[in-house]
Amino acid sequence: MAITKEQILAEIRKKRAAKVKKETASKKPVVENKKVVAERQPRVVRETLNVQSKGPRTITEAINVRTAEMTEVNKKLYSQLAENIANATKVMAEATQAGAWTPEVVGQGAGVGLVKTYFDIFFGYFPNLIVHEIASTQPIKTEKAMVFFYESVAGSDKGGVAKGSKLITPFEINTNPEYTSDVVTVDADTVVRLWGPIIADSIKAFDADGEEKTLDGTILKIKQTVSGNTINFENDGTDTTTIKTIQYRYSNKYAPTDVPELNANIDSREITAKARTIKTNYSFQAGFGFEAQFGASLEEKLAEQAMYQLKRETDLDFVFEIMKSANTHVDWNKSAGVANGLYEFHKLSFRDAVVKASNKIFQDSKRVRGNVLLVGVNAQTIVETLPDFTGENYGSNLAGAKVIGKLKDIKVIAIPELGANDWAVIYKSPQDSLDAGIIFAPYIPVIATPTVMLDDFLARKAYTTSYGKLVVNNKYFVSGSIVDNPVAQPIVLWDSDGKVIEDFFETTTP
């Protein structure tokens, strides 16, 4: 049987294919670094949308992937917010009258098709807020919610402690060293219940400076009334105007008749979520031409801008609330003349002002010092050139408000929208997200509508976020300013009424 030309050619092609397959198999495939490949993507894809190539995931799958390496506290936080996103997305799908055939509303409701978009938008946007660095993050399930705090309060009137006064709270310690002791100190011009049994010859009198004054029978009288023991300080003609306080002791060891009480109290505050919304519009022609010319999606570029706008305004909402609510203000005078020295040496005293503000928080709270420094541009310039600062190199890309380093052990956050000469020291626990002076309560972290294009060829997409804001302790905030006054003190502390609390240095003459 003769072999045809076609059979010969087929055999040659078969052998060539086998040879190519063998050579290909012997070569190691070139695998590009995943990080390099990811960084080639547009920034909005990397940081904001972070679209995955594996297709839609369920809410549970997305949470498990995203939170695999998180702490238990953050897992709980992100799981709650993911649930809020799923519920909000489901409501939005129903509001747009999506039919039963729509992929986004089948299977696990809103948890299948839209997770790919909304859940990834959330993880690209939410962790990049600086509000996490300055506020307690407490997600809420409903638009209106309650925040609860446990407090220890005095259950008795004793000396300088009034019944119901707060002794220990999450924000301050205000205990009186005499409350649990056998000592009672009261104002000399008041009539108070006598704690007993009183110890004889234990009564003492003190002037305004705390100096003990001599007592005799004509100055102090103790009466017993029918309603119970009453200690009554009377002026019977003897000059007692210098006596300000009276102190006595009672027996609290052997069968005391009075024991001070400590009660528990739950303080609740209401917090309400408010929405922020923004939408993007672009024509089909603009989008098509943009992608053809620049090789990037116009929709992604607009999404990036929308996300940044929401992030920026959310961050600034909390920054400006802190500045407005601060209970104490510090002025640092940049005039070197007042220190009788060169500016390069004088600016080191800015560190003193920061530490003074930090310790003012400790003085008021009796428990913590300020550990976060917010700086405007001029304050940032001073901080970055101090010898104790470690962090970002000069000229590095900050891309808006950002943690730039530390001044000794105080975290420094640069905020370009803050007044150039403004700064503030606040407290925010680095370990406990619930321990701060202001609460950030995200309700709907961030979601976006599907892109809609009608017969006008205009593409529309909207974004929304919703959160609550509540100041719970403004003693954790000390605001500051840089002033230029050649005749003023280098550092001055002011209270909220504009009264000078103290001058840090003695008055100097320039």
C-alpha positions in Angstrom: 0.0 0.0 0.0 1.5 3.3 -1.1 2.0 6.1 1.5 0.4 9.3 0.5 2.0 12.8 0.7 -0.6 13.9 3.3 0.4 10.9 5.6 4.1 11.8 5.4 3.3 15.5 6.4 1.1 14.4 9.2 3.8 12.2 10.7 6.3 15.1 10.4 4.0 17.5 12.3 3.4 14.8 14.9 7.1 14.4 15.6 7.7 18.1 15.7 4.9 18.6 18.3 6.3 15.8 20.4 9.8 17.4 20.3 8.4 20.8 21.3 6.5 19.3 24.1 9.6 17.5 25.4 11.7 20.6 25.3 9.0 22.7 27.0 8.7 20.1 29.8 12.5 20.2 30.4 12.5 23.9 31.0 11.5 25.4 34.4 8.6 27.8 34.1 9.3 31.4 34.9 7.1 32.6 37.8 7.0 36.3 38.4 7.0 37.6 42.0 3.4 38.1 43.1 4.3 41.4 44.8 5.8 42.7 41.5 2.8 41.6 39.5 0.4 43.2 42.1 2.3 46.5 42.0 1.9 46.7 38.2 -1.9 47.1 38.8 -3.5 50.5 39.1 -3.3 51.8 42.7 -7.1 51.8 43.1 -7.1 48.1 42.2 -4.3 47.3 44.6 -5.4 49.4 47.6 -9.1 50.2 47.2 -10.9 47.5 45.1 -8.3 44.7 45.4 -10.3 42.6 43.0 -9.6 38.9 43.3 -9.0 36.6 40.4 -10.8 33.6 41.9 -14.3 34.9 41.5 -17.0 35.6 44.0 -16.7 34.4 47.6 -19.2 34.0 50.4 -19.1 36.4 53.4 -17.6 33.6 55.6 -14.9 32.8 53.0 -14.0 36.4 52.6 -13.8 37.0 56.3 -11.6 33.9 56.9 -9.2 35.0 54.1 -8.9 38.6 55.2 -8.7 38.0 59.0 -6.5 34.9 59.0 -3.5 36.7 60.5 -5.5 39.3 62.6 -5.7 39.4 66.4 -8.9 38.2 68.0 -10.1 41.7 68.7 -9.7 42.8 65.0 -11.3 39.5 63.8 -14.4 40.4 65.9 -14.3 44.0 64.6 -14.1 43.1 60.9 -16.6 40.3 61.2 -19.2 42.7 62.6 -18.5 45.2 59.9 -18.7 42.6 57.2 -22.1 41.5 58.5 -23.2 45.1 58.3 -22.0 45.3 54.8 -23.9 42.2 53.8 -27.1 43.5 55.3 -26.7 46.9 53.7 -26.0 45.3 50.3 -29.0 43.1 50.6 -31.3 46.0 51.3 -29.7 48.0 48.4 -30.3 45.1 46.0 -34.0 44.9 47.1 -34.3 48.7 46.8 -33.1 48.5 43.2 -35.8 45.8 42.5 -33.2 43.2 41.4 -35.0 40.1 40.3 -34.7 36.6 41.5 -32.4 35.8 38.6 -29.9 38.4 39.6 -26.6 36.7 40.7 -26.1 39.2 43.6 -29.3 38.2 45.4 -29.3 34.4 45.1 -27.5 31.7 47.1 -26.6 33.5 50.3 -28.5 36.6 49.5 -26.1 39.6 49.1 -23.2 37.5 50.3 -22.2 36.0 47.0 -21.9 38.2 44.0 -21.4 41.6 45.7 -18.7 40.4 48.2 -16.2 40.5 45.3 -16.8 44.3 45.0 -18.1 45.7 48.3 -16.2 43.6 50.7 -12.9 44.3 48.9 -13.7 48.0 48.8 -14.2 47.9 52.5 -10.8 46.2 53.2 -9.1 48.7 50.9 -10.6 51.7 52.5 -11.3 51.0 56.2 -7.8 50.0 57.6 -6.2 53.0 55.9 -8.1 55.5 58.1 -6.0 57.4 60.6 -9.1 57.6 62.9 -8.1 54.1 64.2 -4.9 55.7 65.6 -6.8 58.4 67.6 -10.2 56.9 68.4 -11.8 53.9 70.0 -13.3 51.8 67.2 -16.6 50.2 68.3 -18.8 48.9 65.4 -22.6 49.2 66.0 -25.3 47.0 64.6 -28.0 49.6 64.4 -28.2 53.2 63.4 -28.8 54.2 67.1 -26.8 52.4 69.7 -25.7 52.7 73.3 -22.2 52.7 74.7 -21.8 51.4 78.3 -19.0 52.2 80.8 -18.5 50.6 84.2 -17.7 53.0 87.1 -17.0 52.7 90.8 -18.8 55.4 92.8 -18.8 56.5 96.5 -21.8 55.1 98.4 -21.2 57.4 101.4 -20.6 61.0 102.3 -17.3 61.1 104.1 -15.0 64.2 104.4 -14.2 65.5 101.0 -16.0 62.7 99.2 -19.6 63.2 98.3 -22.0 60.2 97.9 -22.3 59.4 94.2 -19.0 60.9 93.2 -17.0 58.8 90.7 -13.9 57.2 92.2 -12.7 54.9 89.4 -13.9 55.1 85.8 -12.4 53.9 82.5 -11.1 57.4 82.0 -9.9 58.7 85.4 -9.0 57.8 88.9 -10.3 60.2 91.5 -9.9 58.3 94.8 -9.5 60.1 98.1 -6.7 58.7 100.4 -8.9 59.3 103.4 -12.0 57.5 102.1 -11.1 54.0 103.5 -9.0 55.3 106.5 -9.9 56.4 110.0 -9.4 60.0 109.1 -12.1 62.5 108.2 -11.3 66.1 107.0 -14.1 68.6 106.5 -14.4 72.4 105.9 -14.5 74.4 109.2 -17.6 76.3 108.2 -19.8 73.3 107.5 -22.0 71.0 109.6 -21.6 67.3 108.7 -22.5 63.9 110.1 -19.9 62.7 112.6 -18.3 59.3 111.7 -18.0 57.3 114.9 -17.1 56.3 117.3 -14.9 59.4 117.4 -11.5 59.1 119.0 -11.0 61.5 121.9 -8.4 64.2 121.5 -8.0 63.5 117.8 -9.5 66.8 116.6 -7.1 69.1 114.7 -7.5 72.4 112.8 -5.6 73.6 109.7 -5.3 76.9 107.9 -5.5 77.4 104.1 -1.8 76.4 103.8 -2.3 73.2 105.6 -0.5 74.4 108.7 -2.0 73.0 112.0 -3.5 75.6 114.3 -3.9 75.3 118.1 -7.3 74.3 119.4 -8.9 74.9 122.8 -12.4 74.5 124.2 -13.5 77.9 123.2 -12.9 77.4 119.5 -14.4 74.0 118.8 -17.5 72.4 120.3 -18.9 69.0 119.6 -22.7 68.5 119.9 -24.9 65.4 119.8 -28.3 65.9 118.4 -31.4 63.7 118.6 -31.1 62.9 114.9 -27.7 61.4 115.4 -24.1 62.4 115.8 -23.4 65.9 114.4 -20.1 67.7 114.5 -20.7 71.5 114.6 -17.9 74.1 114.4 -19.0 77.3 116.0 -17.4 80.7 116.4 -18.2 81.9 119.9 -16.3 85.2 119.6 -12.8 83.8 119.3 -11.0 84.6 116.0 -11.2 81.4 114.0 -11.1 83.0 110.5 -7.7 81.4 109.8 -9.1 77.9 110.4 -10.2 76.3 107.1 -10.4 72.6 107.7 -11.0 70.4 110.7 -9.7 66.9 110.9 -10.6 64.1 113.4 -10.2 60.3 113.6 -12.8 57.7 114.5 -12.4 54.0 115.4 -12.7 51.8 112.3 -11.0 48.9 113.9 -13.1 47.8 116.8 -16.8 47.6 116.1 -17.1 50.8 113.9 -20.6 52.2 113.5 -19.7 53.6 110.1 -18.0 51.9 107.1 -17.6 53.7 103.7 -19.3 52.1 100.8 -18.2 51.5 97.2 -21.0 51.1 94.6 -21.1 50.1 91.0 -22.6 52.2 88.3 -23.1 51.6 84.6 -22.9 54.8 82.6 -24.6 54.7 79.2 -24.3 57.1 76.3 -26.3 57.2 73.1 -24.5 57.2 69.8 -26.1 57.9 66.4 -24.6 57.0 63.0 -24.5 59.7 60.3 -24.0 59.1 56.6 -21.5 60.4 54.1 -22.2 59.9 50.4 -20.6 60.7 47.1 -21.3 59.6 43.5 -19.2 59.5 40.3 -20.5 60.2 36.7 -18.7 59.9 33.4 -19.8 59.4 29.8 -19.2 56.3 27.8 -17.1 58.3 25.3 -14.9 59.7 28.1 -14.4 56.3 29.7 -13.6 54.6 26.3 -11.2 57.3 25.2 -9.5 57.5 28.6 -8.8 53.7 28.6 -7.7 53.8 25.0 -5.2 56.6 25.6 -3.9 55.8 29.1 -4.5 52.1 29.4 -6.4 52.5 32.7 -10.1 52.4 33.6 -11.7 55.8 34.2 -14.1 54.2 36.6 -11.3 52.9 38.7 -9.7 56.3 38.8 -12.9 57.9 39.9 -13.4 55.2 42.5 -10.0 55.9 43.9 -10.9 59.6 44.2 -14.2 58.9 45.9 -12.6 56.5 48.4 -10.0 59.1 49.3 -12.6 61.8 49.7 -14.6 59.7 52.1 -11.4 58.7 54.0 -10.1 62.3 54.2 -13.4 63.8 55.5 -13.9 61.0 58.0 -10.4 61.4 59.4 -10.8 65.2 59.6 -14.1 64.9 61.3 -12.4 63.3 64.3 -9.3 65.4 64.2 -11.2 68.7 64.3 -13.6 67.3 67.0 -10.6 66.6 69.2 -9.1 70.1 68.6 -12.5 71.6 69.4 -13.2 69.5 72.5 -9.7 69.8 74.2 -10.0 70.8 77.8 -6.5 72.4 78.0 -4.5 74.4 75.5 -0.7 74.9 75.3 1.1 77.8 73.6 4.7 77.3 72.5 6.5 80.5 71.7 8.9 80.0 68.8 10.6 83.4 69.4 14.2 82.5 70.3 14.7 85.9 71.9 12.6 84.9 74.9 15.1 82.1 75.7 18.1 84.4 75.1 19.5 81.9 72.7 19.6 80.7 69.1 16.5 79.2 67.5 18.2 75.9 66.9 18.6 75.5 70.6 15.4 77.1 71.6 13.3 74.8 69.4 14.3 71.9 71.6 11.9 73.4 74.1 9.0 72.3 71.8 9.7 68.8 73.1 9.2 70.2 76.6 5.8 71.6 75.5 4.7 68.2 74.1 5.8 66.4 77.3 4.1 68.9 79.4 0.8 68.4 77.5 1.3 64.6 77.8 1.7 64.9 81.6 -1.3 67.2 81.8 -3.4 64.3 80.6 -1.8 62.1 83.4 -2.4 64.8 85.9 -6.1 65.0 85.1 -6.7 61.3 84.6 -4.4 60.0 87.3 -3.9 56.9 85.1 -2.3 57.6 81.6 -0.1 60.0 79.8 -0.7 61.3 76.3 0.9 59.1 73.7 -0.2 60.5 70.3 0.9 63.8 68.7 -1.1 65.4 65.9 0.9 68.1 64.0 0.2 70.7 61.3 2.9 71.5 58.8 4.9 74.0 60.9 4.7 71.8 64.0 5.7 68.8 61.8 8.8 70.7 60.6 9.9 71.3 64.1 9.2 67.7 65.3 11.0 66.1 62.3 14.2 68.1 63.0 14.3 67.2 66.7 17.0 64.8 67.8 14.5 62.5 69.5 12.4 62.0 66.3 12.7 58.7 64.4 10.5 58.0 61.3 9.9 59.1 57.7 12.7 60.5 55.7 12.4 64.1 54.4 10.7 64.1 51.0 9.1 60.7 51.4 5.6 60.3 49.9 3.0 60.7 52.7 -0.2 60.6 50.5 -2.2 62.7 53.0 -2.6 62.3 56.8 -0.3 59.6 58.0 1.7 58.2 60.9 5.2 59.5 60.2 7.2 58.2 63.2 7.8 58.8 66.9 9.1 61.5 69.1 10.8 59.4 71.7 7.8 57.1 72.6 5.0 59.4 71.3 3.4 58.5 68.0 3.4 61.4 65.5 0.7 61.8 62.9 1.1 64.5 60.3 -2.1 66.1 59.1 -1.8 68.7 56.3 -5.3 70.0 56.7 -4.6 70.9 60.4 -3.7 74.6 60.9 0.0 75.0 60.1 0.8 76.2 63.7 -1.7 73.8 65.4 -0.8 70.6 67.2 -2.4 68.4 69.9 -1.4 65.6 72.3 -4.0 62.9 73.0 -4.2 59.5 74.6 -5.2 56.3 72.7 -4.3 52.9 74.1 -2.1 50.9 71.7 -3.3 47.7 73.2 -7.0 48.3 74.0 -9.0 49.7 71.1 -11.8 50.7 73.6 -9.5 53.0 75.6 -9.6 56.5 74.1 -11.3 59.8 74.6 -13.5 59.6 71.5 -15.4 56.8 69.9 -15.5 55.9 66.2 -18.6 53.7 65.7 -18.7 52.4 62.1 -22.2 51.3 61.1 -21.9 50.8 57.3 -18.1 50.9 56.7 -18.3 51.7 52.9 -20.2 50.2 50.0 -20.8 51.1 46.4 -23.8 50.8 44.0 -23.4 48.7 40.8 -22.4 50.9 37.8 -25.5 52.0 36.0 -25.6 53.3 32.4 -28.9 54.4 30.8 -29.8 55.6 27.3 -27.9 58.9 27.9 -24.6 56.9 27.9 -23.7 58.3 31.3 -22.2 55.8 33.8 -23.2 56.4 37.4 -21.8 54.9 40.6 -22.3 56.0 44.2 -20.5 55.3 47.5 -21.6 55.7 51.1 -20.3 55.2 54.6 -22.0 55.7 57.9 -20.6 56.0 61.4 -21.2 57.5 64.8 -18.9 59.9 66.7 -18.9 60.5 70.5 -16.5 62.3 72.8 -16.5 60.4 76.1 -13.5 62.1 77.8 -12.1 65.4 76.6 -9.4 65.3 79.4 -7.6 63.0 77.1 -7.1 65.9 74.7 -4.6 68.8 75.0 -4.5 71.2 72.0 -1.5 73.4 71.2 -0.4 76.3 69.1 2.9 77.8 67.9 3.0 81.5 68.6 5.6 84.2 67.9 5.8 86.7 70.7 9.2 88.1 71.7 8.0 89.2 75.1 5.9 86.2 76.2 7.0 83.1 78.1 8.2 80.1 76.1 5.4 77.7 77.2 2.0 78.6 78.7 -0.9 76.4 79.6 -4.5 77.6 79.3 -7.7 76.1 80.5 -10.9 76.0 78.4 -12.0 79.4 79.8 -8.8 81.1 78.7 -7.3 81.3 82.2 -3.6 80.7 82.5 -3.0 77.4 84.3 0.8 77.9 84.6 3.9 79.3 82.9 6.3 76.6 82.3 9.3 78.9 82.7 9.9 82.0 84.8 9.1 85.3 83.1 12.1 86.5 81.2 13.1 89.9 79.8 14.2 89.8 76.1 
